[in-house]
Amino acid sequence: MDGIKYTVFTDKSLRLLSKNQYTSNVESGSTRTEIKHWVELVFGVKVIAMNSHRLLGKGKRMGPIMGQTMHYKRIIITLQPGYSIPPFRNKKNFNQNNKNTY
């Protein structure tokens, strides 16, 4: 399982951070229990609740042909108080760990 595709940063998701809730897009075929176990294993946190919903892709037109982007699944994870998932990687620590990046 690839797990989380990327973290979502919208107005609503930034408001939910104050409630210790994190929003991410995941693979559309993954189940809620798989995602919950994966998040607890990778980040070392305790998940209280998880909400998920499937979002339809947008319609795209290329000339006379109408297509559609891929569907995706979005999850909102609620963590126990005291736990957090760092959404951004600290640039200073990243450069110290990978000194030969250039």
Biopython code that builds the backbone (N, CA, C, O; Angstrom):
import numpy as np
from Bio.PDB.StructureBuilder import StructureBuilder

atoms = [
    (1, "MET", "N", (0.846, -1.184, 0.000)),
    (1, "MET", "CA", (0.000, 0.000, 0.000)),
    (1, "MET", "C", (0.880, 1.231, 0.000)),
    (1, "MET", "O", (1.811, 1.326, 0.800)),
    (2, "ASP", "N", (0.601, 2.177, -0.884)),
    (2, "ASP", "CA", (1.367, 3.405, -0.951)),
    (2, "ASP", "C", (1.020, 4.350, 0.177)),
    (2, "ASP", "O", (1.845, 5.183, 0.552)),
    (3, "GLY", "N", (-0.174, 4.247, 0.729)),
    (3, "GLY", "CA", (-0.563, 5.097, 1.842)),
    (3, "GLY", "C", (-1.052, 6.452, 1.398)),
    (3, "GLY", "O", (-1.837, 6.567, 0.457)),
    (4, "ILE", "N", (-0.583, 7.480, 2.083)),
    (4, "ILE", "CA", (-1.048, 8.832, 1.837)),
    (4, "ILE", "C", (-0.367, 9.397, 0.606)),
    (4, "ILE", "O", (0.856, 9.338, 0.484)),
    (5, "LYS", "N", (-1.167, 9.955, -0.323)),
    (5, "LYS", "CA", (-0.601, 10.598, -1.506)),
    (5, "LYS", "C", (0.011, 11.935, -1.128)),
    (5, "LYS", "O", (1.196, 12.171, -1.363)),
    (6, "TYR", "N", (-0.799, 12.815, -0.540)),
    (6, "TYR", "CA", (-0.305, 14.117, -0.114)),
    (6, "TYR", "C", (-1.274, 14.729, 0.881)),
    (6, "TYR", "O", (-2.439, 14.341, 0.963)),
    (7, "THR", "N", (-0.763, 15.703, 1.642)),
    (7, "THR", "CA", (-1.555, 16.410, 2.631)),
    (7, "THR", "C", (-2.306, 17.553, 1.953)),
    (7, "THR", "O", (-1.773, 18.204, 1.054)),
    (8, "VAL", "N", (-3.533, 17.793, 2.381)),
    (8, "VAL", "CA", (-4.376, 18.825, 1.799)),
    (8, "VAL", "C", (-4.298, 20.074, 2.675)),
    (8, "VAL", "O", (-4.460, 19.993, 3.893)),
    (9, "PHE", "N", (-4.049, 21.230, 2.052)),
    (9, "PHE", "CA", (-3.997, 22.493, 2.772)),
    (9, "PHE", "C", (-5.048, 23.439, 2.193)),
    (9, "PHE", "O", (-4.767, 24.220, 1.283)),
    (10, "THR", "N", (-6.270, 23.354, 2.739)),
    (10, "THR", "CA", (-7.347, 24.257, 2.371)),
    (10, "THR", "C", (-7.713, 25.062, 3.612)),
    (10, "THR", "O", (-7.159, 24.830, 4.687)),
    (11, "ASP", "N", (-8.642, 26.007, 3.471)),
    (11, "ASP", "CA", (-9.070, 26.796, 4.625)),
    (11, "ASP", "C", (-9.656, 25.900, 5.710)),
    (11, "ASP", "O", (-9.363, 26.071, 6.893)),
    (12, "LYS", "N", (-10.478, 24.951, 5.301)),
    (12, "LYS", "CA", (-11.098, 24.060, 6.278)),
    (12, "LYS", "C", (-10.058, 23.172, 6.954)),
    (12, "LYS", "O", (-10.105, 22.992, 8.171)),
    (13, "SER", "N", (-9.119, 22.612, 6.189)),
    (13, "SER", "CA", (-8.127, 21.720, 6.786)),
    (13, "SER", "C", (-7.212, 22.471, 7.743)),
    (13, "SER", "O", (-6.771, 21.901, 8.740)),
    (14, "LEU", "N", (-6.917, 23.733, 7.464)),
    (14, "LEU", "CA", (-6.099, 24.526, 8.383)),
    (14, "LEU", "C", (-6.866, 24.844, 9.662)),
    (14, "LEU", "O", (-6.261, 24.915, 10.732)),
    (15, "ARG", "N", (-8.183, 25.037, 9.579)),
    (15, "ARG", "CA", (-8.989, 25.235, 10.791)),
    (15, "ARG", "C", (-9.038, 23.957, 11.615)),
    (15, "ARG", "O", (-9.040, 24.012, 12.845)),
    (16, "LEU", "N", (-9.077, 22.807, 10.949)),
    (16, "LEU", "CA", (-9.160, 21.532, 11.669)),
    (16, "LEU", "C", (-7.873, 21.199, 12.408)),
    (16, "LEU", "O", (-7.897, 20.404, 13.348)),
    (17, "LEU", "N", (-6.737, 21.792, 12.003)),
    (17, "LEU", "CA", (-5.477, 21.537, 12.701)),
    (17, "LEU", "C", (-5.549, 21.953, 14.162)),
    (17, "LEU", "O", (-4.893, 21.342, 15.005)),
    (18, "SER", "N", (-6.342, 22.992, 14.483)),
    (18, "SER", "CA", (-6.481, 23.415, 15.879)),
    (18, "SER", "C", (-7.232, 22.377, 16.711)),
    (18, "SER", "O", (-7.098, 22.350, 17.934)),
    (19, "LYS", "N", (-8.024, 21.519, 16.053)),
    (19, "LYS", "CA", (-8.748, 20.443, 16.739)),
    (19, "LYS", "C", (-7.976, 19.130, 16.692)),
    (19, "LYS", "O", (-8.513, 18.082, 17.051)),
    (20, "ASN", "N", (-6.721, 19.178, 16.255)),
    (20, "ASN", "CA", (-5.850, 18.002, 16.145)),
    (20, "ASN", "C", (-6.386, 17.018, 15.107)),
    (20, "ASN", "O", (-6.329, 15.803, 15.297)),
    (21, "GLN", "N", (-6.914, 17.572, 13.989)),
    (21, "GLN", "CA", (-7.412, 16.768, 12.885)),
    (21, "GLN", "C", (-6.583, 17.086, 11.646)),
    (21, "GLN", "O", (-6.300, 18.251, 11.364)),
    (22, "TYR", "N", (-6.198, 16.053, 10.911)),
    (22, "TYR", "CA", (-5.340, 16.198, 9.741)),
    (22, "TYR", "C", (-6.054, 15.670, 8.514)),
    (22, "TYR", "O", (-6.715, 14.632, 8.574)),
    (23, "THR", "N", (-5.926, 16.385, 7.389)),
    (23, "THR", "CA", (-6.613, 16.047, 6.150)),
    (23, "THR", "C", (-5.604, 15.634, 5.098)),
    (23, "THR", "O", (-4.598, 16.316, 4.903)),
    (24, "SER", "N", (-5.860, 14.516, 4.413)),
    (24, "SER", "CA", (-4.963, 14.022, 3.378)),
    (24, "SER", "C", (-5.758, 13.319, 2.288)),
    (24, "SER", "O", (-6.876, 12.857, 2.516)),
    (25, "ASN", "N", (-5.171, 13.247, 1.114)),
    (25, "ASN", "CA", (-5.710, 12.431, 0.031)),
    (25, "ASN", "C", (-4.953, 11.115, 0.014)),
    (25, "ASN", "O", (-3.735, 11.089, 0.188)),
    (26, "VAL", "N", (-5.680, 10.021, -0.197)),
    (26, "VAL", "CA", (-5.080, 8.687, -0.188)),
    (26, "VAL", "C", (-5.478, 7.958, -1.459)),
    (26, "VAL", "O", (-6.270, 8.458, -2.258)),
    (27, "GLU", "N", (-4.921, 6.774, -1.634)),
    (27, "GLU", "CA", (-5.286, 5.917, -2.767)),
    (27, "GLU", "C", (-6.771, 5.585, -2.686)),
    (27, "GLU", "O", (-7.278, 5.299, -1.601)),
    (28, "SER", "N", (-7.467, 5.618, -3.800)),
    (28, "SER", "CA", (-8.919, 5.434, -3.786)),
    (28, "SER", "C", (-9.325, 4.001, -3.443)),
    (28, "SER", "O", (-10.455, 3.785, -3.005)),
    (29, "GLY", "N", (-8.453, 3.027, -3.625)),
    (29, "GLY", "CA", (-8.805, 1.646, -3.337)),
    (29, "GLY", "C", (-8.501, 1.207, -1.918)),
    (29, "GLY", "O", (-8.833, 0.080, -1.552)),
    (30, "SER", "N", (-7.883, 2.053, -1.102)),
    (30, "SER", "CA", (-7.504, 1.658, 0.249)),
    (30, "SER", "C", (-8.698, 1.785, 1.197)),
    (30, "SER", "O", (-9.565, 2.640, 1.016)),
    (31, "THR", "N", (-8.725, 0.920, 2.208)),
    (31, "THR", "CA", (-9.818, 0.917, 3.170)),
    (31, "THR", "C", (-9.457, 1.767, 4.381)),
    (31, "THR", "O", (-8.303, 2.151, 4.573)),
    (32, "ARG", "N", (-10.473, 2.049, 5.192)),
    (32, "ARG", "CA", (-10.267, 2.886, 6.373)),
    (32, "ARG", "C", (-9.344, 2.218, 7.384)),
    (32, "ARG", "O", (-8.487, 2.882, 7.968)),
    (33, "THR", "N", (-9.505, 0.915, 7.600)),
    (33, "THR", "CA", (-8.665, 0.235, 8.581)),
    (33, "THR", "C", (-7.216, 0.177, 8.117)),
    (33, "THR", "O", (-6.303, 0.314, 8.931)),
    (34, "GLU", "N", (-6.992, -0.024, 6.823)),
    (34, "GLU", "CA", (-5.619, -0.014, 6.293)),
    (34, "GLU", "C", (-4.957, 1.340, 6.522)),
    (34, "GLU", "O", (-3.801, 1.412, 6.940)),
    (35, "ILE", "N", (-5.693, 2.407, 6.247)),
    (35, "ILE", "CA", (-5.142, 3.747, 6.410)),
    (35, "ILE", "C", (-4.849, 4.031, 7.872)),
    (35, "ILE", "O", (-3.802, 4.591, 8.198)),
    (36, "LYS", "N", (-5.767, 3.650, 8.758)),
    (36, "LYS", "CA", (-5.579, 3.883, 10.195)),
    (36, "LYS", "C", (-4.339, 3.159, 10.709)),
    (36, "LYS", "O", (-3.529, 3.756, 11.419)),
    (37, "HIS", "N", (-4.177, 1.889, 10.362)),
    (37, "HIS", "CA", (-3.007, 1.132, 10.804)),
    (37, "HIS", "C", (-1.733, 1.696, 10.203)),
    (37, "HIS", "O", (-0.704, 1.754, 10.876)),
    (38, "TRP", "N", (-1.787, 2.111, 8.953)),
    (38, "TRP", "CA", (-0.618, 2.665, 8.297)),
    (38, "TRP", "C", (-0.175, 3.961, 8.971)),
    (38, "TRP", "O", (1.019, 4.151, 9.205)),
    (39, "VAL", "N", (-1.117, 4.864, 9.289)),
    (39, "VAL", "CA", (-0.782, 6.140, 9.938)),
    (39, "VAL", "C", (-0.208, 5.900, 11.324)),
    (39, "VAL", "O", (0.775, 6.539, 11.701)),
    (40, "GLU", "N", (-0.807, 4.984, 12.098)),
    (40, "GLU", "CA", (-0.301, 4.687, 13.437)),
    (40, "GLU", "C", (1.095, 4.084, 13.380)),
    (40, "GLU", "O", (1.933, 4.381, 14.231)),
    (41, "LEU", "N", (1.351, 3.245, 12.393)),
    (41, "LEU", "CA", (2.652, 2.594, 12.274)),
    (41, "LEU", "C", (3.734, 3.564, 11.825)),
    (41, "LEU", "O", (4.815, 3.594, 12.413)),
    (42, "VAL", "N", (3.466, 4.349, 10.802)),
    (42, "VAL", "CA", (4.479, 5.225, 10.217)),
    (42, "VAL", "C", (4.778, 6.428, 11.108)),
    (42, "VAL", "O", (5.944, 6.744, 11.343)),
    (43, "PHE", "N", (3.739, 7.103, 11.608)),
    (43, "PHE", "CA", (3.943, 8.328, 12.366)),
    (43, "PHE", "C", (4.040, 8.102, 13.871)),
    (43, "PHE", "O", (4.428, 9.018, 14.595)),
    (44, "GLY", "N", (3.705, 6.928, 14.358)),
    (44, "GLY", "CA", (3.790, 6.642, 15.790)),
    (44, "GLY", "C", (2.779, 7.435, 16.600)),
    (44, "GLY", "O", (3.112, 7.942, 17.670)),
    (45, "VAL", "N", (1.550, 7.553, 16.111)),
    (45, "VAL", "CA", (0.506, 8.310, 16.793)),
    (45, "VAL", "C", (-0.669, 7.386, 17.088)),
    (45, "VAL", "O", (-0.729, 6.267, 16.578)),
    (46, "LYS", "N", (-1.608, 7.859, 17.917)),
    (46, "LYS", "CA", (-2.829, 7.125, 18.217)),
    (46, "LYS", "C", (-4.001, 7.834, 17.559)),
    (46, "LYS", "O", (-4.237, 9.017, 17.802)),
    (47, "VAL", "N", (-4.731, 7.109, 16.727)),
    (47, "VAL", "CA", (-5.864, 7.663, 15.997)),
    (47, "VAL", "C", (-7.133, 7.392, 16.783)),
    (47, "VAL", "O", (-7.433, 6.246, 17.115)),
    (48, "ILE", "N", (-7.888, 8.461, 17.084)),
    (48, "ILE", "CA", (-9.181, 8.319, 17.772)),
    (48, "ILE", "C", (-10.270, 8.004, 16.766)),
    (48, "ILE", "O", (-11.022, 7.045, 16.939)),
    (49, "ALA", "N", (-10.359, 8.809, 15.712)),
    (49, "ALA", "CA", (-11.422, 8.650, 14.721)),
    (49, "ALA", "C", (-10.885, 8.983, 13.342)),
    (49, "ALA", "O", (-9.871, 9.666, 13.197)),
    (50, "MET", "N", (-11.583, 8.487, 12.337)),
    (50, "MET", "CA", (-11.186, 8.768, 10.971)),
    (50, "MET", "C", (-12.440, 8.856, 10.109)),
    (50, "MET", "O", (-13.270, 7.947, 10.105)),
    (51, "ASN", "N", (-12.564, 9.949, 9.389)),
    (51, "ASN", "CA", (-13.658, 10.137, 8.438)),
    (51, "ASN", "C", (-13.073, 10.091, 7.039)),
    (51, "ASN", "O", (-11.981, 10.608, 6.802)),
    (52, "SER", "N", (-13.792, 9.478, 6.116)),
    (52, "SER", "CA", (-13.307, 9.420, 4.738)),
    (52, "SER", "C", (-14.478, 9.629, 3.791)),
    (52, "SER", "O", (-15.617, 9.277, 4.095)),
    (53, "HIS", "N", (-14.174, 10.203, 2.649)),
    (53, "HIS", "CA", (-15.175, 10.339, 1.608)),
    (53, "HIS", "C", (-14.485, 10.323, 0.256)),
    (53, "HIS", "O", (-13.318, 10.690, 0.122)),
    (54, "ARG", "N", (-15.251, 9.882, -0.750)),
    (54, "ARG", "CA", (-14.721, 9.751, -2.102)),
    (54, "ARG", "C", (-15.163, 10.956, -2.904)),
    (54, "ARG", "O", (-16.346, 11.298, -2.928)),
    (55, "LEU", "N", (-14.210, 11.600, -3.561)),
    (55, "LEU", "CA", (-14.496, 12.775, -4.366)),
    (55, "LEU", "C", (-14.390, 12.419, -5.839)),
    (55, "LEU", "O", (-13.446, 11.750, -6.258)),
    (56, "LEU", "N", (-15.357, 12.867, -6.616)),
    (56, "LEU", "CA", (-15.362, 12.584, -8.041)),
    (56, "LEU", "C", (-14.381, 13.492, -8.761)),
    (56, "LEU", "O", (-14.148, 14.626, -8.343)),
    (57, "GLY", "N", (-13.808, 12.990, -9.843)),
    (57, "GLY", "CA", (-12.901, 13.786, -10.657)),
    (57, "GLY", "C", (-13.644, 14.845, -11.442)),
    (57, "GLY", "O", (-14.851, 14.743, -11.657)),
    (58, "LYS", "N", (-12.918, 15.857, -11.865)),
    (58, "LYS", "CA", (-13.521, 16.948, -12.629)),
    (58, "LYS", "C", (-13.566, 16.585, -14.108)),
    (58, "LYS", "O", (-12.713, 15.856, -14.613)),
    (59, "GLY", "N", (-14.577, 17.108, -14.784)),
    (59, "GLY", "CA", (-14.693, 16.893, -16.220)),
    (59, "GLY", "C", (-13.716, 17.781, -16.977)),
    (59, "GLY", "O", (-13.598, 18.970, -16.683)),
    (60, "LYS", "N", (-13.023, 17.213, -17.940)),
    (60, "LYS", "CA", (-12.068, 17.958, -18.765)),
    (60, "LYS", "C", (-12.400, 17.724, -20.231)),
    (60, "LYS", "O", (-12.697, 16.601, -20.640)),
    (61, "ARG", "N", (-12.346, 18.788, -21.011)),
    (61, "ARG", "CA", (-12.652, 18.678, -22.424)),
    (61, "ARG", "C", (-11.382, 18.915, -23.236)),
    (61, "ARG", "O", (-10.638, 19.861, -22.980)),
    (62, "MET", "N", (-11.147, 18.052, -24.210)),
    (62, "MET", "CA", (-10.058, 18.226, -25.166)),
    (62, "MET", "C", (-10.682, 18.194, -26.557)),
    (62, "MET", "O", (-10.808, 17.137, -27.175)),
    (63, "GLY", "N", (-11.066, 19.371, -27.031)),
    (63, "GLY", "CA", (-11.767, 19.440, -28.309)),
    (63, "GLY", "C", (-13.158, 18.866, -28.168)),
    (63, "GLY", "O", (-13.881, 19.227, -27.240)),
    (64, "PRO", "N", (-13.550, 17.977, -29.070)),
    (64, "PRO", "CA", (-14.908, 17.417, -28.998)),
    (64, "PRO", "C", (-15.023, 16.272, -27.983)),
    (64, "PRO", "O", (-16.128, 15.814, -27.693)),
    (65, "ILE", "N", (-13.904, 15.815, -27.449)),
    (65, "ILE", "CA", (-13.916, 14.657, -26.555)),
    (65, "ILE", "C", (-13.970, 15.136, -25.108)),
    (65, "ILE", "O", (-13.168, 15.970, -24.688)),
    (66, "MET", "N", (-14.928, 14.596, -24.351)),
    (66, "MET", "CA", (-15.075, 14.933, -22.938)),
    (66, "MET", "C", (-14.459, 13.822, -22.111)),
    (66, "MET", "O", (-14.817, 12.653, -22.261)),
    (67, "GLY", "N", (-13.529, 14.190, -21.236)),
    (67, "GLY", "CA", (-12.885, 13.219, -20.368)),
    (67, "GLY", "C", (-13.111, 13.580, -18.912)),
    (67, "GLY", "O", (-13.893, 14.479, -18.604)),
    (68, "GLN", "N", (-12.432, 12.887, -18.021)),
    (68, "GLN", "CA", (-12.585, 13.132, -16.602)),
    (68, "GLN", "C", (-11.285, 12.801, -15.888)),
    (68, "GLN", "O", (-10.608, 11.835, -16.240)),
    (69, "THR", "N", (-10.933, 13.602, -14.881)),
    (69, "THR", "CA", (-9.748, 13.306, -14.081)),
    (69, "THR", "C", (-10.064, 12.147, -13.142)),
    (69, "THR", "O", (-11.222, 11.753, -13.005)),
    (70, "MET", "N", (-9.054, 11.611, -12.508)),
    (70, "MET", "CA", (-9.226, 10.445, -11.641)),
    (70, "MET", "C", (-10.009, 10.805, -10.378)),
    (70, "MET", "O", (-9.899, 11.919, -9.866)),
    (71, "HIS", "N", (-10.796, 9.854, -9.885)),
    (71, "HIS", "CA", (-11.470, 10.002, -8.604)),
    (71, "HIS", "C", (-10.432, 9.821, -7.510)),
    (71, "HIS", "O", (-9.408, 9.173, -7.724)),
    (72, "TYR", "N", (-10.690, 10.391, -6.336)),
    (72, "TYR", "CA", (-9.756, 10.223, -5.233)),
    (72, "TYR", "C", (-10.508, 10.179, -3.912)),
    (72, "TYR", "O", (-11.675, 10.564, -3.838)),
    (73, "LYS", "N", (-9.838, 9.711, -2.879)),
    (73, "LYS", "CA", (-10.430, 9.569, -1.558)),
    (73, "LYS", "C", (-9.719, 10.515, -0.604)),
    (73, "LYS", "O", (-8.492, 10.612, -0.615)),
    (74, "ARG", "N", (-10.489, 11.211, 0.218)),
    (74, "ARG", "CA", (-9.928, 12.147, 1.193)),
    (74, "ARG", "C", (-10.270, 11.659, 2.594)),
    (74, "ARG", "O", (-11.390, 11.212, 2.840)),
    (75, "ILE", "N", (-9.315, 11.742, 3.510)),
    (75, "ILE", "CA", (-9.536, 11.311, 4.889)),
    (75, "ILE", "C", (-9.267, 12.475, 5.833)),
    (75, "ILE", "O", (-8.437, 13.343, 5.560)),
    (76, "ILE", "N", (-9.985, 12.472, 6.944)),
    (76, "ILE", "CA", (-9.738, 13.401, 8.037)),
    (76, "ILE", "C", (-9.468, 12.546, 9.263)),
    (76, "ILE", "O", (-10.346, 11.818, 9.725)),
    (77, "ILE", "N", (-8.242, 12.635, 9.794)),
    (77, "ILE", "CA", (-7.814, 11.812, 10.911)),
    (77, "ILE", "C", (-7.815, 12.656, 12.176)),
    (77, "ILE", "O", (-7.242, 13.746, 12.190)),
    (78, "THR", "N", (-8.456, 12.166, 13.248)),
    (78, "THR", "CA", (-8.441, 12.825, 14.544)),
    (78, "THR", "C", (-7.487, 12.059, 15.452)),
    (78, "THR", "O", (-7.637, 10.853, 15.648)),
    (79, "LEU", "N", (-6.502, 12.768, 16.004)),
    (79, "LEU", "CA", (-5.504, 12.152, 16.866)),
    (79, "LEU", "C", (-5.819, 12.426, 18.333)),
    (79, "LEU", "O", (-6.519, 13.384, 18.662)),
    (80, "GLN", "N", (-5.287, 11.563, 19.216)),
    (80, "GLN", "CA", (-5.416, 11.795, 20.648)),
    (80, "GLN", "C", (-4.657, 13.057, 21.029)),
    (80, "GLN", "O", (-3.675, 13.408, 20.376)),
    (81, "PRO", "N", (-5.106, 13.750, 22.089)),
    (81, "PRO", "CA", (-4.372, 14.942, 22.534)),
    (81, "PRO", "C", (-2.937, 14.592, 22.898)),
    (81, "PRO", "O", (-2.678, 13.562, 23.521)),
    (82, "GLY", "N", (-2.013, 15.449, 22.509)),
    (82, "GLY", "CA", (-0.596, 15.216, 22.780)),
    (82, "GLY", "C", (0.154, 14.655, 21.591)),
    (82, "GLY", "O", (1.383, 14.718, 21.559)),
    (83, "TYR", "N", (-0.550, 14.106, 20.612)),
    (83, "TYR", "CA", (0.076, 13.572, 19.411)),
    (83, "TYR", "C", (-0.080, 14.572, 18.272)),
    (83, "TYR", "O", (-1.049, 15.330, 18.230)),
    (84, "SER", "N", (0.874, 14.570, 17.353)),
    (84, "SER", "CA", (0.769, 15.429, 16.179)),
    (84, "SER", "C", (1.560, 14.817, 15.035)),
    (84, "SER", "O", (2.470, 14.015, 15.246)),
    (85, "ILE", "N", (1.199, 15.207, 13.824)),
    (85, "ILE", "CA", (1.903, 14.800, 12.610)),
    (85, "ILE", "C", (2.503, 16.058, 12.014)),
    (85, "ILE", "O", (1.763, 16.985, 11.684)),
    (86, "PRO", "N", (3.817, 16.123, 11.865)),
    (86, "PRO", "CA", (4.400, 17.339, 11.286)),
    (86, "PRO", "C", (4.096, 17.434, 9.796)),
    (86, "PRO", "O", (4.540, 16.583, 9.025)),
    (87, "PRO", "N", (3.336, 18.468, 9.368)),
    (87, "PRO", "CA", (2.983, 18.562, 7.948)),
    (87, "PRO", "C", (4.128, 19.047, 7.074)),
    (87, "PRO", "O", (4.174, 18.729, 5.886)),
    (88, "PHE", "N", (5.053, 19.813, 7.642)),
    (88, "PHE", "CA", (6.170, 20.334, 6.872)),
    (88, "PHE", "C", (7.459, 19.753, 7.399)),
    (88, "PHE", "O", (7.608, 19.541, 8.602)),
    (89, "ARG", "N", (8.383, 19.496, 6.509)),
    (89, "ARG", "CA", (9.709, 19.028, 6.900)),
    (89, "ARG", "C", (10.550, 20.255, 7.220)),
    (89, "ARG", "O", (10.557, 21.218, 6.453)),
    (90, "ASN", "N", (11.261, 20.230, 8.348)),
    (90, "ASN", "CA", (12.093, 21.350, 8.753)),
    (90, "ASN", "C", (13.266, 21.462, 7.784)),
    (90, "ASN", "O", (14.056, 20.527, 7.653)),
    (91, "LYS", "N", (13.381, 22.603, 7.106)),
    (91, "LYS", "CA", (14.386, 22.776, 6.058)),
    (91, "LYS", "C", (15.796, 22.685, 6.641)),
    (91, "LYS", "O", (16.694, 22.131, 6.007)),
    (92, "LYS", "N", (15.993, 23.226, 7.843)),
    (92, "LYS", "CA", (17.305, 23.203, 8.468)),
    (92, "LYS", "C", (17.752, 21.764, 8.752)),
    (92, "LYS", "O", (18.880, 21.388, 8.433)),
    (93, "ASN", "N", (16.875, 20.972, 9.345)),
    (93, "ASN", "CA", (17.215, 19.578, 9.647)),
    (93, "ASN", "C", (17.388, 18.761, 8.373)),
    (93, "ASN", "O", (18.234, 17.869, 8.320)),
    (94, "PHE", "N", (16.591, 19.059, 7.345)),
    (94, "PHE", "CA", (16.680, 18.312, 6.097)),
    (94, "PHE", "C", (18.039, 18.536, 5.439)),
    (94, "PHE", "O", (18.646, 17.587, 4.942)),
    (95, "ASN", "N", (18.520, 19.768, 5.428)),
    (95, "ASN", "CA", (19.810, 20.053, 4.812)),
    (95, "ASN", "C", (20.970, 19.488, 5.618)),
    (95, "ASN", "O", (21.982, 19.099, 5.034)),
    (96, "GLN", "N", (20.857, 19.431, 6.937)),
    (96, "GLN", "CA", (21.920, 18.868, 7.766)),
    (96, "GLN", "C", (22.032, 17.354, 7.552)),
    (96, "GLN", "O", (23.132, 16.803, 7.549)),
    (97, "ASN", "N", (20.900, 16.695, 7.375)),
    (97, "ASN", "CA", (20.932, 15.246, 7.188)),
    (97, "ASN", "C", (21.402, 14.865, 5.789)),
    (97, "ASN", "O", (22.000, 13.805, 5.608)),
    (98, "ASN", "N", (21.142, 15.707, 4.808)),
    (98, "ASN", "CA", (21.524, 15.434, 3.424)),
    (98, "ASN", "C", (22.477, 16.523, 2.944)),
    (98, "ASN", "O", (22.079, 17.392, 2.168)),
    (99, "LYS", "N", (23.710, 16.489, 3.389)),
    (99, "LYS", "CA", (24.661, 17.545, 3.073)),
    (99, "LYS", "C", (25.093, 17.523, 1.609)),
    (99, "LYS", "O", (25.432, 18.571, 1.059)),
    (100, "ASN", "N", (25.087, 16.371, 0.976)),
    (100, "ASN", "CA", (25.549, 16.261, -0.413)),
    (100, "ASN", "C", (24.370, 16.246, -1.381)),
    (100, "ASN", "O", (24.284, 15.376, -2.248)),
    (101, "THR", "N", (23.461, 17.213, -1.232)),
    (101, "THR", "CA", (22.288, 17.221, -2.108)),
    (101, "THR", "C", (22.566, 17.933, -3.405)),
    (101, "THR", "O", (21.846, 17.702, -4.376)),
    (102, "TYR", "N", (23.568, 18.788, -3.483)),
    (102, "TYR", "CA", (23.838, 19.527, -4.730)),
    (102, "TYR", "C", (25.051, 19.009, -5.423)),
    (102, "TYR", "O", (25.420, 19.515, -6.483)),
]
sb = StructureBuilder()
sb.init_structure("model")
sb.init_model(0)
sb.init_chain("A")
sb.init_seg("    ")
for serial, (resi, resn, name, xyz) in enumerate(atoms, 1):
    if name == "N":
        sb.init_residue(resn, " ", resi, " ")
    sb.init_atom(name, np.array(xyz, "f"), 0.0, 1.0, " ", f" {name:<3s}", serial, name[0])
structure = sb.get_structure()
